[in-house]
Amino acid sequence: MMRACHLNTCPVGVATQNPELRKKFAGKPEHVVNFMRFIAEELREVMARLGFRRLEEMVGRVDRLEVRKAVHHWKAKGLDFSNVLHQPDVGPMSAAIAASRRTMGSRSPSTSASS
């Protein structure tokens, strides 16, 4: 599998603006848009079942994840997710995500973080 879509060299023409490469895409752009809408709809359904309204609410909520103990696949043998799923004890002043927003006048995230 060639992973070069971010370089504007997508071999199947899906993720490129290059007219020559886009000719390789046999589908219609509307099909890709429709697929993304189905993904978004399914995500909203899963989020609703978990009690979330926004993606930001999900960040850092490892308490909502469940590890399947009965995964019997040779690739999964010996995997230990305890460090990934660890919920650290932090104070109420700690944020799980960067809460500051970029200002309209700044050009890069690093300039707004320093002000």
C-alpha positions as CSV (number, residue, x, y, z in Angstrom):
1,M,0.0,0.0,0.0
2,M,1.4,3.4,-1.0
3,R,0.9,6.0,1.7
4,A,1.7,9.2,-0.2
5,C,-1.7,11.0,-0.3
6,H,-0.4,13.8,1.9
7,L,2.3,14.5,-0.7
8,N,-0.3,15.2,-3.5
9,T,0.8,12.0,-5.2
10,C,-2.2,9.8,-4.3
11,P,-1.8,6.7,-6.6
12,V,-5.6,6.3,-6.9
13,G,-6.5,9.9,-7.3
14,V,-8.7,10.3,-4.2
15,A,-6.7,12.7,-2.1
16,T,-5.0,14.9,-4.7
17,Q,-5.5,18.1,-6.5
18,N,-3.3,17.1,-9.4
19,P,-5.6,16.8,-12.5
20,E,-3.6,13.9,-14.0
21,L,-3.8,11.9,-10.8
22,R,-7.5,12.7,-10.2
23,K,-8.3,11.1,-13.6
24,K,-7.3,7.7,-11.9
25,F,-10.2,8.0,-9.4
26,A,-13.0,6.0,-10.9
27,G,-15.6,7.1,-8.4
28,K,-17.3,10.5,-7.9
29,P,-16.3,13.1,-5.3
30,E,-19.9,12.9,-4.0
31,H,-19.4,9.3,-3.1
32,V,-16.4,10.3,-0.9
33,V,-18.4,13.0,0.7
34,N,-21.3,10.6,1.3
35,F,-19.0,8.1,2.9
36,M,-17.6,10.8,5.3
37,R,-21.2,11.7,6.3
38,F,-21.9,8.1,7.1
39,I,-18.8,8.0,9.3
40,A,-19.8,11.2,11.0
41,E,-23.3,9.9,11.7
42,E,-22.0,6.6,13.1
43,L,-19.6,8.5,15.3
44,R,-22.4,10.7,16.6
45,E,-24.4,7.6,17.5
46,V,-21.5,6.0,19.4
47,M,-20.9,9.3,21.2
48,A,-24.5,9.5,22.2
49,R,-24.5,6.0,23.6
50,L,-21.4,6.9,25.6
51,G,-23.0,10.2,26.8
52,F,-20.9,12.6,24.9
53,R,-22.0,15.5,22.8
54,R,-18.6,16.8,21.5
55,L,-15.4,15.2,20.6
56,E,-13.6,17.5,23.1
57,E,-15.5,15.9,25.9
58,M,-14.0,12.5,25.0
59,V,-10.4,13.5,25.2
60,G,-8.6,11.9,28.2
61,R,-11.7,9.8,29.2
62,V,-9.9,6.5,29.5
63,D,-12.5,5.5,32.1
64,R,-14.9,5.0,29.2
65,L,-12.7,2.4,27.5
66,E,-12.9,-1.3,28.0
67,V,-10.1,-3.7,27.2
68,R,-11.3,-7.1,25.9
69,K,-9.6,-9.8,28.0
70,A,-10.6,-12.5,25.5
71,V,-8.7,-11.3,22.5
72,H,-7.2,-14.6,21.1
73,H,-5.2,-13.3,18.2
74,W,-1.5,-14.1,17.8
75,K,-0.7,-10.4,17.2
76,A,-2.4,-9.3,20.4
77,K,-0.6,-11.9,22.6
78,G,1.4,-10.2,25.3
79,L,0.1,-6.6,24.7
80,D,-0.2,-4.6,27.9
81,F,-2.3,-1.4,27.7
82,S,-2.2,-0.6,31.3
83,N,0.2,2.4,30.7
84,V,-2.0,3.7,27.9
85,L,-5.2,3.4,29.9
86,H,-3.8,4.7,33.1
87,Q,-5.8,7.6,34.6
88,P,-3.3,9.9,36.4
89,D,-4.3,11.6,39.6
90,V,-4.2,15.3,38.7
91,G,-5.7,18.3,40.3
92,P,-8.8,20.1,39.1
93,M,-6.7,22.8,37.5
94,S,-5.1,20.5,35.0
95,A,-6.6,20.3,31.6
96,A,-6.7,17.2,29.4
97,I,-6.4,19.3,26.2
98,A,-4.8,22.7,25.4
99,A,-7.7,25.0,26.2
100,S,-6.3,28.1,24.5
101,R,-7.6,29.1,21.1
102,R,-5.7,30.7,18.3
103,T,-6.4,34.4,17.8
104,M,-7.5,35.5,14.3
105,G,-4.3,37.6,13.9
106,S,-1.7,34.9,14.6
107,R,-0.2,32.9,11.8
108,S,1.0,29.8,13.6
109,P,0.0,27.9,16.8
110,S,3.4,28.7,18.3
111,T,2.9,32.4,18.2
112,S,-0.4,32.3,20.1
113,A,1.0,29.9,22.7
114,S,3.8,32.4,23.7
115,S,1.5,35.4,24.2
